[in-house]
Amino acid sequence: MAKQGNKLNRRFFLTGAGAFGLAGVAGCSQSLDLSAFQPNIDMSSTGSVMRPQISVDKGITSNEVMYAAVHENGYALPAIPYEKVPKQFRRQIVPDPTGEAPGTIVVRLNERFLYLVMPGGEAMRYGIGVGRAGFEWSGRANVQYKKQWPRWTPPPEMIKRQPELEKYRNGQEPGPTNPLGARAFYIFRNGTDTGYRIHGNPEWWSIGQAMSSGCVRLMNQDIIDLYDRVQGKAPIVVQA
């Protein structure tokens, strides 16, 4: 009887400890959202479990963090009122719809999306705004170089249309109000400048829109994220 009692006591202790542990987890569930870690499970005909649809990335977090104010190199970017930006145009990981190799930038002008293809069948997607110059070129090329806090020089034809830009004939100093924003990518094909640019822009409300000027613009916080991810002379595909 003593031995049986010891077994019962031990079983009660283990069961109670397990219940206590589960209760602790349940208590945390009110403040810990685990939904991002729930896999999208599908059973194939062979009965195997498919991989989660998307992964977890340190660059994709709460909107408050992704679009918070930025202070860098003496420049200050205000926080973006993300709730005013349609959800589909906010930075997010999606299943790759392009079929391109990892590291490739794909710009789909009509969709107003830019994709950076990642390994594992995924892509980082950013909302874009497209200016008149953004529709003047399409095809395959490479990022020749990229710049932090670039200087903007309007082309002569733009100055002719907008005489108020004459003061920037020799370039506008970098800063939060610069039309190229916090970062710019310069696109070349076969060693020749296409004149095509992917850049930041302070006008967050223009994302998803067709504007009167410029090439392809992202929100400043998004172009900074893209800049940090793109390595070397990355291939780029621009699709109308």
Secondary structure, 3 states (H helix, E strand, C coil): CHHHHHHHHHHHHHHHHHHHHHHHHHHHCCCCCCHHHCCCCCECCCCCECCCCCCCCCCCCCHHHHCCCEEECCEEECCCCHHHCCHHHCCEEEECCCCCCCCCEEEECCCCEEEEEECCCEEEEEECEECHHHHCCCEEEEEEEEEECCCECCCHHHHHHCHHHHHHCCCECCCCCCCCCCEEEEEEECCEEEEEEEEEECCHHHCCCECCCCCEEEEHHHHHHHHHHCCCCCEEEEEC
